[in-house]
Amino acid sequence: MKNYRSAMGKTIDMAALASRNEHTRAVGNMRVNARGDTIDANGRVIKPITDKVNEAYGKTVGNKSAQVKRTVTPKPQVKEELTIAEIELEESFEDDIEVEKIKAEEVKKGKK
């Protein structure tokens, strides 16, 4: 920070003054010290200013750019009437699956 000259002509180092008093209770009704930490009635730090800054940063920047939410919208299912050929094809698939299951069981029995 900068050095200031008071009305009486004294030089005041604002950085040194702030660092000397950063743990002193601030004037007002916000329950913080001069640094910005949230404090209790006895002056103990409840929540440091670094946590407050990280939360504020996460709410603004983190959610918008870094953590893009991708929602998958399900496609609406359209019921279509199957033709006779398509119905027969589906039934033949079911039959093929049953045949494969039977073959697998026979292979298992043959190995035992």
N, C-alpha and C positions, 0 to 999 in steps of 0.2 A: 504494500500500500504506500501511500504517499505521506510525507511529513507535512504537517500543517502548522501555521503560525497563528497563535491565539490573539485575541484583542489586546491582551497585556504584553504581547511580544514573545511569549514562550513558544518553543518548538514542541509539537506533539507528534509522536510516531504512532499513527493509528493502528498499524499492524501489531506492534508490541502491546498496545493497550488492549486490543481485541484478544490476543493470545493469552494475556495475563488474566482476563476476566471471562474466558469462554465457559467456565463451569459455574459461573455466578448466575443465580436466578434472574431472569429477565423481568422487567417491569411490565405488567399487564395481566390479563386473565387467561393466557393461553397455556400455562403450566409448562413452559420451556425454559432452558437456560440460554445464555447469550449465543451459544453455538447453534441452537435449534433443536437439541435433543429433547424429547418429551421426558419430564421428570415428575416424581411424586411429591408429596407434601414435605418430605425430608430432604429433598434435593438429589435423590438417587435416580440415575438414568433408567427409564423404563424402555424407551425405544430410541436408539441412536438415529441421528440425522441421515446416516448412510443408508439405513434400512428404508427410511421414508423416501429418499431419492430413488433408490432401486425400485421400489414399488411404483412410484409415479412414472418412472421410465418404462417399466414393464407394461403398465396399462396403456401408454400412448404408443410407443414404438414397437414393443415386442409383439403385441397382438395384431397389428396391422400388416407388418412386412415380414417379420421373421416366422411367424406361426400362422401361415395361411390355412384357413379352415376350408376343407374341401368336402362338400356334401354331395352324396350320391343320391340322386332322385330316381326312384324305381320307375321303369317304363310301364305305362299302363298296359295291362294285358288285354288283348283283344281276342275274344273268343271267335274262332272261325269254325265253320262247319267243315268236317273232313269228308273227303270224297270216299267212295267205296274202296278204291285202290289204296288210299292212304290208311284206311282202317285195317285192311287185310295185311298191309306191310307192318303196321304196329303189332298186330297179333302174331305175325311170324317172328318178330323180334323177341316177343315174350316166349314163344316156343323155343327159339334158339338159346335163350338164356337158361331155360329149364334143361335143355339137352346138355349144355356145357356144365351145369351143376352136377348132373348125373355122371358125366364123364369124369369130372374131378373126384367124385366120391369113389368111383371104380378104381381110379389110379391110386387113391389113398389106401383102399382095401388091398390092392395088389402089392403095394410096398410093404404092408404089415405082415 
